[in-house]
Amino acid sequence: MENRRLAVLCSHLRPVGRGSSSGSASASARLSTSGCSFGSSDDDRGGKKKQRPSDPGDRRSSAEDCVFCRIIRGESPAFKLYEDEKCLCILDSNPLSHGHSLIIPKSHYSSLEATPPDVVAAMCSKVPFIGSAIMRAAGCDSFNLLVNNGAAAGQVIFHTHIHIIPRKARDCLWTSESLRRRPLNFNQDASRLVNHVKEELSNMSNVSKVSNDSKGQEPTLS
């Protein structure tokens, strides 16, 4: 399924090797604190049914079919590493490296932009804490943080989640690490892109402000 993994993690993230699969018994015990032998990921290996984005108004039905929601409800097994009132961290069922894990919100949101800022903040605030524990348990000193947001970016399970992927020196996980990066050209194309992004940010801020103002208005009788 290397071709599928290419689509899942984008062309510049195609794995050409696997991380170390070895680890001490104590490290495994620290990682596998609860649950059973598999979690979930953005891969469709093993006959896993692909989830497609649903209508934003159909949040209930998409949550009922979501593999992450089933894990959260206790209907599907997973190795749980961490849990609080807003998020859960589990081992990925198709890991790219030893200790590859996922942080997922307990409420169902199909994409990162659909996830409320306070939920995103809760997930991200746990990355240093959980990431440090995973690195120590997996016997490494580095990790990649990755979000596949949208089908074109390789998202297969449409429930927001963050990948924590432990790394070791010379593990050859990403082909992009052997590629030369090109310097940014300070030309009209770059300038147009910057202006376009700033315009979009301004429009989004205005829409958000109008929405918040309208929510704060009290109803009037006519």
C-alpha positions as CSV (number, residue, x, y, z in Angstrom):
1,M,0.0,0.0,0.0
2,E,3.0,2.3,-0.5
3,N,1.0,4.1,-3.3
4,R,-1.8,4.8,-0.8
5,R,0.6,5.9,1.8
6,L,1.9,8.4,-0.8
7,A,-1.5,9.9,-1.2
8,V,-2.1,9.8,2.6
9,L,1.0,11.7,3.6
10,C,1.5,13.7,0.4
11,S,4.2,13.2,-2.2
12,H,6.9,14.9,-0.1
13,L,6.1,12.7,2.9
14,R,6.3,9.3,1.2
15,P,8.1,6.8,3.6
16,V,10.9,4.8,2.1
17,G,11.8,3.0,5.3
18,R,10.3,2.2,8.6
19,G,11.3,3.5,11.9
20,S,12.8,1.1,14.5
21,S,10.3,-1.5,15.5
22,S,12.3,-2.6,18.5
23,G,11.8,-1.4,22.0
24,S,12.2,-2.6,25.6
25,A,9.4,-4.3,27.4
26,S,9.2,-1.4,29.8
27,A,8.8,1.1,26.9
28,S,6.0,-1.0,25.5
29,A,4.3,-1.1,28.8
30,R,4.4,2.6,29.2
31,L,2.9,3.2,25.8
32,S,0.2,0.5,26.1
33,T,-1.5,1.7,29.2
34,S,-5.0,0.5,28.2
35,G,-7.2,-0.8,25.5
36,C,-6.5,-3.5,23.0
37,S,-4.2,-4.1,20.0
38,F,-5.1,-1.5,17.5
39,G,-6.0,2.2,17.0
40,S,-6.7,4.1,13.8
41,S,-4.9,6.2,11.2
42,D,-5.2,7.9,7.8
43,D,-4.4,4.6,6.1
44,D,-6.8,2.1,4.6
45,R,-4.7,-1.0,4.9
46,G,-6.3,-4.0,6.4
47,G,-9.6,-3.5,4.6
48,K,-10.5,-0.5,6.6
49,K,-13.4,1.3,5.1
50,K,-12.5,4.8,4.0
51,Q,-14.5,7.6,5.4
52,R,-15.6,10.4,3.1
53,P,-16.4,14.0,4.1
54,S,-20.1,14.4,4.9
55,D,-22.4,17.4,4.8
56,P,-21.5,19.7,7.7
57,G,-25.1,19.5,8.8
58,D,-24.9,15.7,9.0
59,R,-22.6,15.8,12.0
60,R,-24.6,13.1,13.9
61,S,-24.5,10.5,11.2
62,S,-20.9,11.0,10.4
63,A,-20.0,10.7,14.1
64,E,-22.0,7.4,14.3
65,D,-19.9,6.0,11.4
66,C,-16.5,7.4,12.5
67,V,-13.9,4.9,13.7
68,F,-12.4,7.5,16.2
69,C,-15.9,8.2,17.6
70,R,-16.4,4.4,18.1
71,I,-13.0,4.3,20.0
72,I,-14.1,7.3,22.1
73,R,-17.4,5.6,22.9
74,G,-15.6,2.4,23.9
75,E,-17.1,0.4,21.0
76,S,-13.8,-0.2,19.2
77,P,-10.4,-1.2,20.8
78,A,-7.4,1.0,20.9
79,F,-4.1,1.5,22.9
80,K,-4.9,4.6,24.9
81,L,-1.9,6.6,26.0
82,Y,-3.6,9.7,27.4
83,E,-7.1,11.0,28.0
84,D,-8.8,14.1,29.4
85,E,-12.1,15.8,29.0
86,K,-11.4,17.2,25.5
87,C,-9.0,14.8,23.8
88,L,-7.6,11.3,23.6
89,C,-4.2,10.0,22.5
90,I,-3.9,6.5,21.0
91,L,-1.3,4.5,19.1
92,D,-1.7,4.6,15.4
93,S,-2.8,1.2,14.0
94,N,-0.5,1.5,10.9
95,P,2.5,3.2,12.4
96,L,5.2,4.8,10.4
97,S,7.6,4.4,13.4
98,H,7.7,2.9,16.8
99,G,5.4,5.0,19.0
100,H,3.5,6.7,16.2
101,S,0.5,8.1,17.9
102,L,-2.6,10.3,17.3
103,I,-4.2,13.0,19.3
104,I,-7.9,13.2,18.6
105,P,-10.7,15.4,20.0
106,K,-13.5,13.7,21.8
107,S,-16.1,15.6,19.9
108,H,-16.5,14.9,16.1
109,Y,-15.1,17.6,13.8
110,S,-14.5,16.6,10.2
111,S,-11.5,18.9,9.6
112,L,-9.2,21.3,11.3
113,E,-11.0,24.4,10.2
114,A,-14.3,22.9,11.5
115,T,-12.7,22.4,14.9
116,P,-13.3,25.1,17.5
117,P,-10.2,27.1,18.4
118,D,-10.5,26.0,22.1
119,V,-10.5,22.3,21.1
120,V,-7.5,22.9,18.8
121,A,-5.7,24.7,21.6
122,A,-6.4,21.8,24.0
123,M,-5.0,19.3,21.6
124,C,-1.9,21.3,20.7
125,S,-1.2,22.2,24.4
126,K,-0.7,18.5,25.1
127,V,1.8,17.9,22.3
128,P,5.0,18.8,24.3
129,F,3.8,16.7,27.3
130,I,2.7,13.6,25.3
131,G,5.4,14.0,22.7
132,S,8.1,14.0,25.4
133,A,6.7,10.8,27.0
134,I,6.5,9.0,23.7
135,M,10.1,10.0,22.8
136,R,11.4,8.6,26.1
137,A,9.4,5.4,25.8
138,A,10.3,4.9,22.1
139,G,14.0,5.6,22.8
140,C,14.4,8.6,20.5
141,D,14.9,12.4,20.8
142,S,12.8,13.8,17.9
143,F,9.4,13.6,16.4
144,N,7.4,15.0,13.5
145,L,4.0,16.7,14.1
146,L,1.6,16.2,11.2
147,V,-2.0,17.0,10.3
148,N,-3.5,15.7,7.0
149,N,-6.3,18.3,6.5
150,G,-8.6,17.5,3.5
151,A,-8.7,14.8,0.9
152,A,-6.0,16.4,-1.3
153,A,-3.7,16.5,1.7
154,G,-4.2,12.8,2.3
155,Q,-6.9,12.8,5.0
156,V,-8.9,9.6,4.9
157,I,-10.6,9.6,8.3
158,F,-12.6,12.7,8.5
159,H,-12.3,13.3,12.3
160,T,-9.6,15.9,13.1
161,H,-6.4,14.4,14.5
162,I,-2.7,15.2,15.0
163,H,0.0,12.7,14.2
164,I,3.0,12.4,16.6
165,I,5.7,10.4,14.7
166,P,8.9,9.6,16.6
167,R,12.1,9.9,14.7
168,K,15.6,8.5,14.9
169,A,18.7,9.7,13.0
170,R,19.1,8.2,9.5
171,D,15.7,6.4,9.7
172,C,15.0,7.5,6.1
173,L,11.3,8.0,6.8
174,W,10.7,10.9,4.4
175,T,12.2,11.2,0.9
176,S,11.9,14.9,1.2
177,E,14.8,15.0,3.6
178,S,17.1,14.1,0.8
179,L,15.8,16.8,-1.5
180,R,17.2,20.3,-2.0
181,R,14.8,23.1,-1.1
182,R,14.6,26.0,-3.4
183,P,14.9,29.6,-2.1
184,L,11.8,31.8,-2.2
185,N,11.8,34.2,-5.1
186,F,10.9,37.7,-4.0
187,N,8.9,38.5,-7.1
188,Q,5.4,39.5,-8.2
189,D,4.1,36.0,-7.8
190,A,5.1,35.8,-4.1
191,S,3.8,39.3,-3.5
192,R,0.4,38.5,-5.1
193,L,0.2,35.4,-2.9
194,V,1.0,37.4,0.3
195,N,-1.6,40.0,-0.6
196,H,-4.2,37.3,-1.4
197,V,-3.6,35.5,1.9
198,K,-3.9,38.8,3.8
199,E,-7.1,39.6,2.0
200,E,-8.6,36.2,2.9
201,L,-7.5,36.7,6.5
202,S,-9.1,40.1,6.7
203,N,-12.4,38.8,5.1
204,M,-12.5,35.8,7.5
205,S,-11.8,38.2,10.5
206,N,-14.7,40.5,9.4
207,V,-17.1,37.6,9.0
208,S,-16.1,36.2,12.4
209,K,-16.6,39.7,14.0
210,V,-20.1,40.1,12.4
211,S,-21.0,36.6,13.6
212,N,-19.9,37.3,17.1
213,D,-21.6,40.7,17.2
214,S,-24.9,39.2,16.0
215,K,-24.7,36.5,18.6
216,G,-24.3,39.1,21.3
217,Q,-27.4,41.1,20.2
218,E,-30.5,40.8,22.2
219,P,-33.8,40.0,20.3
220,T,-36.1,43.0,19.8
221,L,-39.8,43.1,19.5
222,S,-41.3,44.6,16.4
